[in-house]
Amino acid sequence: MPTSIEAGDLSAMKGTGSFMMRTCKTAAVSASALWLALAAHPALAQGAAPAAAPAPAAKAVNPLSEGVVVVVNDQIISTYDLQQRVRLLMVTAGVQPTPQALQQLQQEALRSLIEEHLEIQEIRREEKEQKFKIVADDNDVARDIDRIASGNRMTGDQLLKALASAGVGSETLKDQLRAQISWARWIQGRYGGSRIKVGQDQINAVLRQLQAEASKPQFQISEIFLDANRVGGMNVAVDGANQLVTQMQQGAPFPAVARQFSTASTAANGGDAGWLTESQLQPELRDVVEKMRPGQMSQPIQVRDGVYIVYLRDKRAGAGSDMVTLKQAAISLPADASAEQIEAARKSLLGLKKAIAGCDDVEAKAAKVDGVLAADLGEADSKDLAPAFRDAIQGLQPGQISDPIRTDAGLHLIAVCGRRPGGVELPSRDEIEERLQDQQLSLVSRRYLRDLKNSATIDFR
């Protein structure tokens, strides 16, 4: 949704997990996606077959009797594999099995199966070369199944039985989880940690933009993005988006559909893009979102590289207050102090200002200068400050210090220790750094998979 990588840095800054955790919760078997889907089908949660399962939903299929759909580097994906993945997608997304929906589900299921085969093949090759284990074992998979089940107040065994009642074999879920866990582990291990550097200048740039944008109207948005290149062209993306809109209008949960079908980085969070300003939206999206009311879902919106579906959850006016955290170092002077007294105090405070390295340093450095008292003034709205103080800190950034200010009480230095828009909780520097690292890892992962596809032999039957 953002118009650039820099703009993308601003979305969903709060509450983001690491690349490893977010990647493991993507696609059909994320904890939230699965329990939301089960909750949407009470009969399934109780062990009965869903009312709208593909017929015959509970038919036992012999994998050996099935045909071959595609061969990926000499590894077969059968019609049984494809049917199983389609059923898993239907259960977790809450999609009804119309002919149009089934066609889209089959296409998405096949793309996912091909990608997972390529990922596991690459990891197996690396295991052989580097002589250490990467692929998730049965215990890793079992732990993830238990985690998913706990989200629906079930045990792992109960979850597998519930899926079986919808015609989804346990190995279908386990194979997908194994691929997701293993790929995330490999990408994190090879490219994560100290290998990805985020500079302080990048963090500062994000903070400045967040602060500047906070005063503008904001939109709380969820999104689904279909990448035209991935699905086979713009016409396919538009048709697929129309099918998804129809399914959601018929009751499929937006977050579950986003987790299954969206290729945006927000898919792992159910499409939650957080609070965005107009400048963070592509023009095509901005024109639509500005006319929407909270609770409305858009029709498909075509952009240069794909198609969006946007759900406007809320909107709010920009923050109007400027919250500042201040400290001061002051020399007491009477209101009728002489010019010589004022000048002496001014020189003393100017010398102190040069010695102060930052807000953490104010009290310690002030204690070394005779007649200077330091105080923590806490946080306040700048409009509530005394006019002299408000004018002195105008334009100052955190870490900067004013020149001496004359009041009836004396002469003051004011240190700006923090600044944020009122009513908007900005992410911490650590959260911004983690987000930027995750974005870089996600980009690396997509490029890696693209290269694997380009070099693979994929034979459709």
C-alpha positions in Angstrom: 0.0 0.0 0.0 2.7 2.6 0.8 4.1 4.3 -2.3 7.7 3.6 -1.4 9.9 1.5 0.8 10.3 4.6 3.1 6.6 5.0 3.3 6.2 1.3 4.0 8.5 1.7 7.0 5.8 3.7 8.7 2.9 1.3 8.5 2.2 -1.2 11.3 5.2 -0.2 13.4 3.5 -1.0 16.6 3.3 -4.6 17.8 5.3 -6.2 15.0 7.1 -9.4 15.8 10.4 -10.7 14.4 10.6 -12.0 10.8 10.8 -15.6 12.2 7.6 -15.3 14.1 5.7 -13.4 11.4 6.7 -15.8 8.7 5.8 -18.8 10.7 2.3 -17.4 11.2 1.7 -16.6 7.5 -0.5 -18.5 5.1 -3.3 -21.0 5.7 -2.3 -22.4 9.0 -1.5 -19.3 11.0 -2.9 -19.6 14.5 -5.3 -16.7 14.2 -6.4 -17.7 10.7 -7.2 -21.2 11.7 -9.1 -20.6 14.9 -11.0 -17.7 13.3 -12.1 -20.0 10.6 -13.1 -22.8 13.1 -15.0 -20.2 15.1 -16.9 -19.2 11.9 -17.9 -22.9 11.5 -19.3 -24.0 14.9 -20.1 -27.4 13.6 -16.6 -28.0 12.5 -15.3 -27.0 15.9 -17.6 -29.6 17.4 -16.3 -32.3 15.1 -19.0 -32.3 12.4 -18.5 -31.6 8.7 -19.1 -28.0 7.6 -22.4 -27.3 5.9 -20.7 -26.0 2.7 -17.7 -28.3 2.4 -16.8 -29.4 -1.2 -18.6 -32.6 -2.0 -17.9 -35.2 -1.0 -16.1 -33.5 1.9 -15.3 -36.5 4.0 -14.5 -39.0 1.2 -11.4 -41.0 1.9 -9.0 -40.6 -1.1 -6.2 -43.0 -1.9 -3.2 -40.8 -2.8 -1.8 -43.7 -4.9 -4.8 -43.5 -7.2 -4.4 -39.9 -8.0 -2.7 -38.3 -11.0 0.2 -35.9 -11.3 -0.5 -32.1 -11.5 3.0 -30.8 -11.7 6.6 -32.0 -11.3 8.9 -29.6 -9.5 12.6 -30.6 -10.0 11.6 -34.3 -10.3 9.3 -34.0 -7.2 5.7 -34.8 -7.8 2.7 -32.7 -6.7 -0.4 -35.0 -7.1 -4.0 -34.2 -7.6 -4.5 -35.5 -4.0 -2.0 -33.0 -2.7 -3.8 -30.2 -4.5 -7.3 -31.3 -3.4 -6.1 -31.4 0.2 -4.6 -28.0 0.1 -7.7 -26.6 -1.5 -9.8 -28.0 1.4 -7.4 -26.5 4.0 -7.7 -23.1 2.3 -11.5 -23.3 2.3 -11.7 -24.2 6.0 -9.3 -21.5 7.1 -10.6 -18.7 4.9 -14.3 -19.5 5.3 -14.7 -19.4 1.5 -17.8 -21.0 -0.1 -17.1 -23.6 -2.8 -18.6 -21.8 -5.8 -17.1 -22.8 -9.2 -15.4 -19.5 -9.4 -14.0 -19.7 -5.9 -12.8 -23.3 -6.4 -10.8 -22.2 -9.5 -9.1 -19.4 -7.5 -8.5 -21.7 -4.6 -6.9 -24.3 -6.8 -4.6 -21.7 -8.4 -3.5 -20.3 -5.0 -3.1 -23.8 -3.6 -0.9 -24.9 -6.5 1.3 -21.8 -6.3 1.8 -22.4 -2.6 2.6 -26.0 -3.0 5.2 -25.3 -5.7 6.8 -22.6 -3.6 7.0 -24.9 -0.5 8.5 -27.7 -2.6 11.2 -25.3 -3.8 11.9 -24.1 -0.3 12.3 -27.5 1.2 14.4 -28.7 -1.8 16.8 -25.7 -1.3 17.0 -26.3 2.5 17.7 -30.0 2.0 20.5 -29.1 -0.4 22.0 -26.6 2.1 21.7 -29.3 4.9 23.7 -31.7 2.7 26.4 -29.1 1.9 26.7 -27.6 5.4 26.2 -30.8 7.4 23.7 -29.5 9.9 19.9 -29.8 10.3 17.6 -27.0 9.3 14.3 -28.6 8.3 11.7 -28.6 11.1 11.3 -32.0 12.8 8.1 -33.6 14.0 8.4 -32.0 17.5 8.7 -28.5 15.9 5.6 -29.2 13.9 3.7 -30.6 16.9 4.5 -27.6 19.0 3.1 -25.3 16.2 -0.1 -27.4 16.0 -0.5 -27.1 19.7 0.0 -23.4 19.5 -2.6 -23.1 16.8 -5.1 -25.3 18.6 -4.7 -23.4 21.9 -6.0 -20.3 20.0 -9.3 -22.1 19.6 -9.3 -23.7 23.1 -8.5 -27.1 21.7 -5.8 -29.6 21.9 -3.6 -30.5 18.9 -5.4 -33.9 18.6 -8.8 -32.2 18.6 -7.7 -29.7 16.0 -6.5 -32.5 13.7 -9.8 -34.4 14.2 -11.8 -31.2 13.4 -9.9 -30.8 10.2 -10.3 -34.5 9.3 -14.1 -34.0 9.6 -13.8 -31.5 6.8 -11.7 -33.9 4.7 -8.3 -32.4 5.5 -5.7 -35.0 6.3 -3.2 -34.3 9.1 -0.2 -34.5 6.8 -1.6 -31.6 4.7 -1.4 -29.3 7.7 1.9 -30.8 8.9 3.6 -30.5 5.5 2.7 -26.8 5.2 3.8 -26.0 8.7 7.1 -27.8 8.2 7.8 -25.8 5.1 6.9 -22.5 6.8 8.9 -23.1 9.9 11.9 -24.4 8.0 12.0 -21.5 5.4 11.7 -18.9 8.1 14.5 -20.6 10.1 16.8 -20.7 7.1 16.3 -17.1 6.1 16.7 -15.9 9.6 19.8 -17.9 10.2 21.5 -17.0 6.9 20.6 -13.3 6.6 19.3 -12.2 10.0 21.0 -10.9 13.1 24.1 -8.9 12.6 24.1 -9.4 8.9 21.3 -6.9 8.4 22.3 -3.4 9.5 19.9 -0.6 10.3 21.5 2.8 10.8 20.5 5.3 13.3 19.9 7.8 10.4 17.3 5.4 9.1 15.6 5.2 12.4 15.7 9.0 12.8 14.2 9.5 9.4 11.3 7.2 10.2 10.7 8.9 13.5 10.7 12.4 11.8 8.3 11.3 9.2 6.0 9.6 11.8 6.0 12.9 13.8 5.3 15.0 10.7 2.5 12.7 9.5 0.8 12.5 12.9 -0.8 15.9 12.5 -2.6 14.8 9.3 -5.9 12.8 8.9 -5.3 9.1 9.5 -7.1 6.0 8.3 -7.0 2.6 10.0 -6.9 0.1 7.2 -6.8 -3.6 6.5 -5.7 -4.6 3.0 -5.5 -7.6 0.6 -3.1 -7.3 -2.3 -3.0 -9.7 -5.2 0.4 -9.4 -7.0 -0.3 -9.6 -10.8 3.0 -11.1 -11.5 2.5 -13.9 -9.0 -1.0 -14.9 -10.1 -0.5 -14.8 -13.8 -1.3 -11.3 -15.0 -3.5 -8.3 -14.2 -6.7 -9.8 -15.6 -6.3 -12.8 -13.4 -5.6 -10.6 -10.4 -8.8 -8.5 -11.0 -11.0 -11.6 -11.5 -9.5 -13.1 -8.3 -10.1 -9.9 -6.3 -13.7 -9.8 -7.5 -14.2 -13.4 -6.3 -12.7 -12.6 -2.9 -15.0 -9.5 -2.5 -18.0 -11.7 -3.3 -16.9 -14.3 -0.7 -16.4 -11.7 2.0 -19.7 -10.1 1.3 -21.2 -13.6 1.8 -19.5 -13.9 5.2 -15.8 -14.9 4.8 -13.8 -13.0 7.4 -11.5 -10.4 6.0 -8.5 -11.2 8.2 -8.7 -14.9 7.3 -8.9 -14.2 3.6 -6.0 -11.7 3.8 -3.9 -14.4 5.5 -4.6 -16.9 2.7 -4.5 -14.8 -0.4 -2.7 -11.5 0.2 0.9 -11.1 -0.9 1.3 -7.9 1.1 3.7 -7.9 4.1 0.6 -7.3 6.2 -0.9 -10.7 5.4 0.6 -12.3 8.5 -1.4 -9.8 10.6 -4.7 -10.5 8.8 -4.1 -7.5 6.4 -3.8 -5.0 9.3 -1.8 -2.0 7.9 -2.4 0.1 11.0 -3.0 3.9 10.9 -1.9 5.5 7.6 -2.0 9.1 6.4 -3.0 10.2 2.9 0.6 10.5 1.8 1.3 6.9 2.7 -1.4 5.7 0.3 -1.0 5.2 -3.4 -3.1 7.8 -5.3 -5.5 5.1 -6.6 -6.1 4.0 -3.0 -6.3 7.5 -1.6 -9.0 8.5 -4.0 -11.2 5.6 -2.8 -10.4 5.6 0.9 -11.2 9.3 1.3 -14.8 8.6 0.2 -15.3 5.6 2.4 -16.9 5.4 5.8 -15.6 3.2 8.7 -16.8 -0.3 8.3 -16.9 -0.2 4.5 -14.9 -2.5 2.2 -13.8 -1.3 -1.2 -14.3 -3.0 -4.6 -11.0 -4.1 -6.2 -8.7 -1.2 -6.8 -6.2 -1.7 -9.7 -2.7 -0.3 -9.3 0.5 -0.6 -11.4 1.6 -4.1 -10.1 -1.6 -5.7 -8.9 -5.0 -5.2 -7.2 -6.0 -4.1 -3.7 -9.1 -4.7 -1.6 -9.3 -2.2 1.3 -11.3 -2.4 4.4 -11.6 1.0 6.3 -11.8 0.1 10.0 -11.7 3.7 11.4 -10.6 7.2 10.6 -9.5 10.1 12.8 -8.4 13.7 12.5 -4.6 14.3 13.0 -3.2 15.1 16.3 -3.3 18.8 17.2 -1.1 18.9 20.3 2.7 18.9 20.6 3.7 16.9 23.7 7.2 17.7 25.0 9.4 16.2 27.7 11.6 18.9 29.3 14.4 19.4 31.8 15.8 22.7 33.0 18.9 24.2 34.5 18.3 27.5 36.1 19.9 30.3 38.1 17.7 32.2 40.4 17.6 36.0 39.9 15.2 38.6 41.3 12.9 40.4 38.9 15.0 43.6 39.4 18.4 42.0 38.9 21.0 44.3 37.4 22.3 44.0 33.9 25.6 42.8 35.2 24.0 40.0 37.3 21.9 38.9 34.3 25.0 38.9 32.0 27.0 36.8 34.5 24.3 34.3 34.8 23.9 34.1 31.0 27.6 33.4 30.5 27.4 30.7 33.2 24.5 29.0 31.5 26.0 29.2 28.0 29.1 27.5 29.4 27.0 24.8 30.9 25.0 24.4 27.7 28.3 23.5 25.9 29.2 21.0 28.5 25.8 19.1 28.4 25.9 16.1 26.1 22.2 15.3 26.3 19.2 15.1 28.6 20.7 12.3 30.7 23.6 14.7 31.4 21.7 17.8 32.6 21.6 17.1 36.4 25.2 15.9 36.6 26.7 18.8 34.7 24.5 21.4 36.5 25.6 20.1 39.9 29.2 21.2 39.0 28.2 24.8 38.4 27.7 27.1 41.4 24.3 28.6 41.7 22.7 26.3 39.1 19.7 24.1 40.0 18.4 21.3 37.6 14.9 20.0 37.5 12.9 17.4 35.5 9.8 19.2 34.2 8.2 16.1 32.9 5.9 16.0 29.9 3.5 18.7 28.9 1.6 20.1 25.9 3.7 22.9 24.4 0.6 25.1 24.3 0.4 24.9 28.1 3.9 26.2 28.7 4.8 29.7 29.7 5.1 31.8 26.5 8.9 32.3 27.1 9.4 28.6 27.4 7.2 27.8 24.4 9.0 30.2 22.2 12.4 29.0 23.3 11.8 25.3 22.4 9.9 25.9 19.1 11.8 23.9 16.5 14.1 22.1 18.9 14.4 18.4 18.5 15.0 15.8 21.3 18.5 16.2 22.7 18.7 19.9 21.9 18.9 22.7 24.4 17.6 26.3 24.3 19.6 29.4 24.8 19.2 31.1 28.3 15.6 32.4 28.9 14.9 35.3 31.1 11.8 35.1 33.4 10.8 36.8 36.6 12.3 33.9 38.5 15.7 33.9 36.9 17.5 32.6 33.9 16.8 29.1 32.4 18.2 26.6 30.0 15.5 24.2 28.7 16.5 20.8 27.4 14.0 19.0 25.1 14.2 15.3 26.0 11.3 14.0 24.0 8.7 15.3 21.5 5.6 13.5 20.1 2.2 14.4 18.7 -0.5 14.3 21.3 -2.9 11.4 21.1 -0.5 9.3 19.0 1.8 6.7 20.6 4.9 6.5 18.5 6.9 3.3 18.3 10.2 3.1 20.2 13.5 3.1 18.4 13.9 -0.6 19.0 10.5 -1.3 17.5 11.4 0.8 14.4 14.7 -1.0 14.1 13.1 -4.4 14.3 10.5 -3.4 11.7 13.2 -2.2 9.3 15.1 -5.4 9.7 12.0 -7.5 9.1 11.3 -5.6 5.9 14.8 -6.3 4.7 14.5 -10.0 5.5 11.1 -10.2 3.8 12.6 -8.7 0.7 15.5 -11.1 0.8 13.1 -14.0 1.2 11.0 -13.0 -1.8 14.0 -12.5 -4.1 15.5 -15.8 -3.0 12.2 -17.6 -3.8 12.0 -15.8 -7.2 15.5 -17.0 -8.1 14.6 -20.6 -7.1 11.6 -20.4 -9.4 13.5 -19.0 -12.3 16.2 -21.8 -12.1 13.7 -24.6 -11.4 12.3 -27.2 -13.8 8.6 -27.0 -13.3 6.6 -29.4 -15.6 2.8 -29.0 -15.5 0.9 -32.1 -16.6 
